[in-house]
Amino acid sequence: MATSVWKGHITFGLISIPVRISAAARGERISFNQLHKECHSRLKQPLFCPVCNRNVERSEIVKGYEHEKDQYVLFSEEELDKIEPPSAHVMEILEFVKLDELDPLYFDSSYYITPEDAGAKAYQLLMKAMEESGYAAIAKLTMHQREHIVIIRPGKKGMTLHTMFYSNEIRAAEAVPGDKVELKDQEKKLAEQLIQSLAAPFEPQKYRDEYMENVRGMIDAKLKGQEVTQAAQPHMAPVIDLMEALKKSLAEKQAPAASSAAPVGKKPPTRALQPVPVVQKKAGKKAAG
């Protein structure tokens, strides 16, 4: 079972639904540690107090707000808990909005909403009603010491929740020249044909992080004393004639896939290097990782 990050109730009208939410997505990346160049020991960042001239344990930490230079107002966790609004425990639905009116620009993080046993029927009722009406719910939720505006919407296997940016957090877009740009009908037609040539059903599983795959390959090659071939980079030719660029792009997409396919079974060359020694830490020390 996924770890719950919040437990409480969704309320609308006189209906109260006990639920819990858990993270729906988590970014994946390869992390590198910082090592001392001389001995390859992993560097640490201790909490250090310059006045007491010593390292500080986490139990000695309090939170402070700097209201003037080097002047702080102090807060304990208990004091911060006292000012939690009702949305720390109850997500009251404020209103319902049409799903097609939501601008994805406002979406932040995604979560799954799971009902407790006592709220299963009311949960299904709310989800089905939103699904058939095309509406999503706007509510408020306090977690991680912040009150979020959230969108609740029906999903394929249950309701999902998305924290939203507030309007004052959205950065203004730079002005895009449009009024003085004249588009020809033939240009628009060719652009639409190019879009259709690339149209496909949305299948998120077919997309992957090639950079992270290359990093894994580089790590594996280093351990074997080799170096991977440099990744091919696209050649960006300057666009002089928009019509000509559209025609060439469309022609390339319509050409048989076999003509551009690489020979099967032929692997890219790998340059052999002198073996790179894997760092071995001194006895009694933790391996660099």
One Martini backbone bead per residue (centre of mass of N, CA, C, O) as a GRO file, in nm:
protein
  289
    1MET     BB    1   0.096   0.036   0.022
    2ALA     BB    2   0.073   0.350  -0.002
    3THR     BB    3   0.179   0.635   0.127
    4SER     BB    4   0.037   0.856   0.332
    5VAL     BB    5   0.001   1.228   0.333
    6TRP     BB    6  -0.321   1.221   0.395
    7LYS     BB    7  -0.593   1.266   0.638
    8GLY     BB    8  -0.961   1.273   0.594
    9HIS     BB    9  -1.215   1.492   0.450
   10ILE     BB   10  -1.477   1.504   0.222
   11THR     BB   11  -1.691   1.788   0.151
   12PHE     BB   12  -2.050   1.809   0.048
   13GLY     BB   13  -2.252   1.950   0.209
   14LEU     BB   14  -2.361   1.668   0.413
   15ILE     BB   15  -2.117   1.520   0.297
   16SER     BB   16  -1.883   1.264   0.425
   17ILE     BB   17  -1.542   1.159   0.325
   18PRO     BB   18  -1.323   0.925   0.405
   19VAL     BB   19  -0.969   0.984   0.340
   20ARG     BB   20  -0.674   0.926   0.135
   21ILE     BB   21  -0.347   1.033   0.030
   22SER     BB   22  -0.126   0.974  -0.257
   23ALA     BB   23   0.125   0.956  -0.453
   24ALA     BB   24   0.128   0.939  -0.820
   25ALA     BB   25   0.427   1.062  -0.845
   26ARG     BB   26   0.788   1.012  -0.932
   27GLY     BB   27   1.084   1.118  -0.975
   28GLU     BB   28   1.364   1.015  -1.180
   29ARG     BB   29   1.716   0.983  -1.083
   30ILE     BB   30   2.059   1.035  -1.104
   31SER     BB   31   2.295   1.040  -0.844
   32PHE     BB   32   2.563   1.236  -0.731
   33ASN     BB   33   2.848   1.240  -0.548
   34GLN     BB   34   3.060   1.411  -0.336
   35LEU     BB   35   3.414   1.413  -0.373
   36HIS     BB   36   3.731   1.381  -0.283
   37LYS     BB   37   3.990   1.408  -0.501
   38GLU     BB   38   4.220   1.271  -0.328
   39CYS     BB   39   4.037   1.013  -0.167
   40HIS     BB   40   3.719   0.962  -0.239
   41SER     BB   41   3.551   1.090  -0.027
   42ARG     BB   42   3.263   1.159   0.117
   43LEU     BB   43   3.089   1.443   0.152
   44LYS     BB   44   2.982   1.656   0.414
   45GLN     BB   45   2.687   1.845   0.574
   46PRO     BB   46   2.693   1.987   0.850
   47LEU     BB   47   2.548   2.126   1.126
   48PHE     BB   48   2.660   2.462   1.186
   49CYS     BB   49   2.773   2.670   1.457
   50PRO     BB   50   2.949   2.970   1.465
   51VAL     BB   51   2.917   3.051   1.771
   52CYS     BB   52   2.966   2.757   1.911
   53ASN     BB   53   3.161   2.584   1.738
   54ARG     BB   54   2.950   2.349   1.631
   55ASN     BB   55   2.772   2.083   1.596
   56VAL     BB   56   2.422   2.007   1.521
   57GLU     BB   57   2.143   1.875   1.622
   58ARG     BB   58   1.814   1.829   1.529
   59SER     BB   59   1.696   1.869   1.826
   60GLU     BB   60   1.816   2.188   1.823
   61ILE     BB   61   1.597   2.281   1.626
   62VAL     BB   62   1.454   2.584   1.505
   63LYS     BB   63   1.224   2.813   1.387
   64GLY     BB   64   1.282   3.106   1.169
   65TYR     BB   65   1.208   3.455   1.108
   66GLU     BB   66   1.342   3.709   0.908
   67HIS     BB   67   1.272   4.053   0.978
   68GLU     BB   68   1.576   4.109   1.013
   69LYS     BB   69   1.896   4.142   1.028
   70ASP     BB   70   1.957   3.877   1.237
   71GLN     BB   71   1.636   3.868   1.299
   72TYR     BB   72   1.418   3.650   1.494
   73VAL     BB   73   1.129   3.453   1.479
   74LEU     BB   74   1.012   3.202   1.686
   75PHE     BB   75   0.925   2.844   1.629
   76SER     BB   76   0.722   2.583   1.698
   77GLU     BB   77   0.547   2.307   1.615
   78GLU     BB   78   0.309   2.367   1.807
   79GLU     BB   79   0.248   2.653   1.700
   80LEU     BB   80   0.194   2.569   1.404
   81ASP     BB   81  -0.048   2.377   1.470
   82LYS     BB   82  -0.249   2.599   1.587
   83ILE     BB   83  -0.283   2.745   1.280
   84GLU     BB   84  -0.443   2.541   1.153
   85PRO     BB   85  -0.670   2.491   0.933
   86PRO     BB   86  -0.941   2.302   0.844
   87SER     BB   87  -0.780   2.185   0.581
   88ALA     BB   88  -0.604   1.976   0.750
   89HIS     BB   89  -0.884   1.770   0.766
   90VAL     BB   90  -1.071   1.931   0.549
   91MET     BB   91  -1.226   1.896   0.224
   92GLU     BB   92  -1.393   2.156   0.098
   93ILE     BB   93  -1.614   2.207  -0.142
   94LEU     BB   94  -1.655   2.506  -0.325
   95GLU     BB   95  -1.659   2.398  -0.634
   96PHE     BB   96  -1.761   2.356  -0.976
   97VAL     BB   97  -1.586   2.263  -1.279
   98LYS     BB   98  -1.494   2.247  -1.590
   99LEU     BB   99  -1.253   2.058  -1.730
  100ASP     BB  100  -1.211   2.238  -2.003
  101GLU     BB  101  -1.123   2.503  -1.813
  102LEU     BB  102  -0.854   2.382  -1.744
  103ASP     BB  103  -0.529   2.490  -1.689
  104PRO     BB  104  -0.231   2.312  -1.681
  105LEU     BB  105  -0.050   2.544  -1.566
  106TYR     BB  106  -0.169   2.498  -1.258
  107PHE     BB  107  -0.034   2.238  -1.226
  108ASP     BB  108   0.148   2.030  -1.004
  109SER     BB  109   0.057   1.784  -0.810
  110SER     BB  110  -0.008   1.428  -0.778
  111TYR     BB  111  -0.296   1.230  -0.656
  112TYR     BB  112  -0.446   0.982  -0.469
  113ILE     BB  113  -0.782   0.883  -0.389
  114THR     BB  114  -0.883   0.705  -0.092
  115PRO     BB  115  -1.118   0.524   0.060
  116GLU     BB  116  -1.272   0.448   0.319
  117ASP     BB  117  -1.497   0.219   0.402
  118ALA     BB  118  -1.722   0.430   0.500
  119GLY     BB  119  -1.682   0.602   0.200
  120ALA     BB  120  -1.737   0.436  -0.065
  121LYS     BB  121  -2.019   0.527  -0.169
  122ALA     BB  122  -1.976   0.836  -0.174
  123TYR     BB  123  -1.733   0.824  -0.361
  124GLN     BB  124  -1.877   0.697  -0.608
  125LEU     BB  125  -2.091   0.914  -0.638
  126LEU     BB  126  -1.905   1.155  -0.693
  127MET     BB  127  -1.746   1.037  -0.932
  128LYS     BB  128  -1.988   0.977  -1.126
  129ALA     BB  129  -2.105   1.262  -1.132
  130MET     BB  130  -1.855   1.396  -1.257
  131GLU     BB  131  -1.820   1.215  -1.506
  132GLU     BB  132  -2.114   1.277  -1.635
  133SER     BB  133  -2.087   1.609  -1.614
  134GLY     BB  134  -1.777   1.730  -1.642
  135TYR     BB  135  -1.674   1.774  -1.350
  136ALA     BB  136  -1.483   1.955  -1.109
  137ALA     BB  137  -1.321   2.001  -0.798
  138ILE     BB  138  -1.288   2.262  -0.556
  139ALA     BB  139  -1.034   2.286  -0.302
  140LYS     BB  140  -0.891   2.264   0.027
  141LEU     BB  141  -0.540   2.199   0.140
  142THR     BB  142  -0.344   2.100   0.424
  143MET     BB  143   0.013   2.063   0.368
  144HIS     BB  144   0.331   2.116   0.438
  145GLN     BB  145   0.275   2.409   0.545
  146ARG     BB  146   0.021   2.439   0.332
  147GLU     BB  147  -0.227   2.596   0.140
  148HIS     BB  148  -0.419   2.439  -0.101
  149ILE     BB  149  -0.528   2.434  -0.419
  150VAL     BB  150  -0.766   2.197  -0.554
  151ILE     BB  151  -0.817   1.920  -0.779
  152ILE     BB  152  -1.098   1.711  -0.840
  153ARG     BB  153  -1.097   1.402  -1.029
  154PRO     BB  154  -1.186   1.166  -1.243
  155GLY     BB  155  -1.079   0.839  -1.298
  156LYS     BB  156  -1.030   0.514  -1.396
  157LYS     BB  157  -0.970   0.415  -1.062
  158GLY     BB  158  -1.031   0.709  -0.956
  159MET     BB  159  -0.949   0.970  -0.770
  160THR     BB  160  -0.790   1.282  -0.829
  161LEU     BB  161  -0.522   1.503  -0.719
  162HIS     BB  162  -0.440   1.861  -0.765
  163THR     BB  163  -0.220   2.080  -0.720
  164MET     BB  164  -0.211   2.441  -0.722
  165PHE     BB  165  -0.149   2.729  -0.852
  166TYR     BB  166  -0.149   3.041  -0.795
  167SER     BB  167  -0.196   3.323  -0.973
  168ASN     BB  168   0.066   3.471  -0.842
  169GLU     BB  169   0.263   3.220  -0.953
  170ILE     BB  170   0.218   3.304  -1.236
  171ARG     BB  171   0.390   3.371  -1.507
  172ALA     BB  172   0.443   3.587  -1.740
  173ALA     BB  173   0.426   3.599  -2.067
  174GLU     BB  174   0.571   3.651  -2.342
  175ALA     BB  175   0.548   3.821  -2.613
  176VAL     BB  176   0.377   3.725  -2.913
  177PRO     BB  177   0.401   3.752  -3.232
  178GLY     BB  178   0.089   3.806  -3.450
  179ASP     BB  179  -0.047   4.050  -3.595
  180LYS     BB  180   0.206   4.077  -3.824
  181VAL     BB  181   0.146   3.783  -3.908
  182GLU     BB  182   0.134   3.616  -4.220
  183LEU     BB  183  -0.080   3.353  -4.327
  184LYS     BB  184  -0.104   3.102  -4.542
  185ASP     BB  185  -0.310   2.858  -4.648
  186GLN     BB  186  -0.088   2.659  -4.741
  187GLU     BB  187   0.072   2.658  -4.478
  188LYS     BB  188  -0.155   2.550  -4.295
  189LYS     BB  189  -0.207   2.289  -4.452
  190LEU     BB  190   0.079   2.168  -4.419
  191ALA     BB  191   0.083   2.173  -4.109
  192GLU     BB  192  -0.162   1.983  -4.074
  193GLN     BB  193  -0.035   1.743  -4.227
  194LEU     BB  194   0.205   1.710  -4.034
  195ILE     BB  195   0.038   1.650  -3.786
  196GLN     BB  196  -0.108   1.397  -3.902
  197SER     BB  197   0.165   1.234  -3.951
  198LEU     BB  198   0.209   1.248  -3.611
  199ALA     BB  199  -0.034   1.110  -3.527
  200ALA     BB  200  -0.132   0.965  -3.199
  201PRO     BB  201  -0.178   0.783  -2.948
  202PHE     BB  202  -0.168   0.798  -2.607
  203GLU     BB  203   0.156   0.647  -2.491
  204PRO     BB  204   0.356   0.681  -2.220
  205GLN     BB  205   0.537   0.410  -2.233
  206LYS     BB  206   0.713   0.508  -2.500
  207TYR     BB  207   0.851   0.701  -2.311
  208ARG     BB  208   1.191   0.823  -2.245
  209ASP     BB  209   1.500   0.865  -2.070
  210GLU     BB  210   1.789   0.905  -2.244
  211TYR     BB  211   1.983   1.035  -2.046
  212MET     BB  212   1.965   0.820  -1.820
  213GLU     BB  213   2.055   0.587  -2.001
  214ASN     BB  214   2.335   0.711  -2.066
  215VAL     BB  215   2.434   0.717  -1.775
  216ARG     BB  216   2.417   0.415  -1.724
  217GLY     BB  217   2.609   0.342  -1.959
  218MET     BB  218   2.852   0.501  -1.848
  219ILE     BB  219   2.882   0.347  -1.583
  220ASP     BB  220   2.923   0.068  -1.712
  221ALA     BB  221   3.172   0.147  -1.883
  222LYS     BB  222   3.356   0.235  -1.651
  223LEU     BB  223   3.356  -0.047  -1.508
  224LYS     BB  224   3.486  -0.171  -1.796
  225GLY     BB  225   3.689   0.048  -1.929
  226GLN     BB  226   3.491   0.236  -2.092
  227GLU     BB  227   3.344   0.431  -2.370
  228VAL     BB  228   3.093   0.584  -2.492
  229THR     BB  229   2.930   0.693  -2.745
  230GLN     BB  230   2.839   0.964  -2.877
  231ALA     BB  231   2.565   1.130  -2.908
  232ALA     BB  232   2.351   1.215  -3.137
  233GLN     BB  233   2.305   1.521  -3.316
  234PRO     BB  234   2.115   1.753  -3.438
  235HIS     BB  235   2.064   1.930  -3.742
  236MET     BB  236   2.017   2.284  -3.756
  237ALA     BB  237   1.863   2.434  -3.998
  238PRO     BB  238   1.797   2.709  -4.152
  239VAL     BB  239   1.505   2.897  -4.199
  240ILE     BB  240   1.405   3.038  -4.505
  241ASP     BB  241   1.167   2.849  -4.621
  242LEU     BB  242   0.872   2.752  -4.500
  243MET     BB  243   0.747   2.587  -4.731
  244GLU     BB  244   0.994   2.404  -4.782
  245ALA     BB  245   1.008   2.286  -4.493
  246LEU     BB  246   0.727   2.156  -4.494
  247LYS     BB  247   0.765   1.972  -4.743
  248LYS     BB  248   1.010   1.813  -4.635
  249SER     BB  249   0.883   1.708  -4.375
  250LEU     BB  250   0.650   1.553  -4.513
  251ALA     BB  251   0.826   1.371  -4.695
  252GLU     BB  252   0.979   1.226  -4.462
  253LYS     BB  253   0.718   1.104  -4.323
  254GLN     BB  254   0.622   0.948  -4.601
  255ALA     BB  255   0.850   0.781  -4.602
  256PRO     BB  256   0.985   0.494  -4.580
  257ALA     BB  257   1.106   0.345  -4.296
  258ALA     BB  258   1.329   0.155  -4.425
  259SER     BB  259   1.525   0.376  -4.546
  260SER     BB  260   1.611   0.477  -4.228
  261ALA     BB  261   1.702   0.215  -4.129
  262ALA     BB  262   1.903   0.031  -3.948
  263PRO     BB  263   2.093  -0.224  -3.935
  264VAL     BB  264   2.052  -0.527  -3.823
  265GLY     BB  265   2.280  -0.600  -3.553
  266LYS     BB  266   2.420  -0.318  -3.547
  267LYS     BB  267   2.656  -0.170  -3.352
  268PRO     BB  268   2.792   0.070  -3.197
  269PRO     BB  269   3.083   0.191  -3.136
  270THR     BB  270   3.351   0.107  -2.900
  271ARG     BB  271   3.590   0.242  -2.709
  272ALA     BB  272   3.891   0.136  -2.602
  273LEU     BB  273   4.021   0.142  -2.274
  274GLN     BB  274   4.166   0.188  -2.007
  275PRO     BB  275   4.117   0.079  -1.715
  276VAL     BB  276   3.898   0.188  -1.466
  277PRO     BB  277   3.926   0.226  -1.148
  278VAL     BB  278   3.765   0.122  -0.880
  279VAL     BB  279   3.671   0.258  -0.597
  280GLN     BB  280   3.847   0.197  -0.293
  281LYS     BB  281   3.798   0.186   0.025
  282LYS     BB  282   3.887   0.204   0.325
  283ALA     BB  283   3.898   0.048   0.594
  284GLY     BB  284   3.598   0.139   0.777
  285LYS     BB  285   3.466   0.265   0.530
  286LYS     BB  286   3.238   0.397   0.338
  287ALA     BB  287   3.124   0.362   0.043
  288ALA     BB  288   3.095   0.519  -0.234
  289GLY     BB  289   2.752   0.634  -0.350
   0.00000   0.00000   0.00000
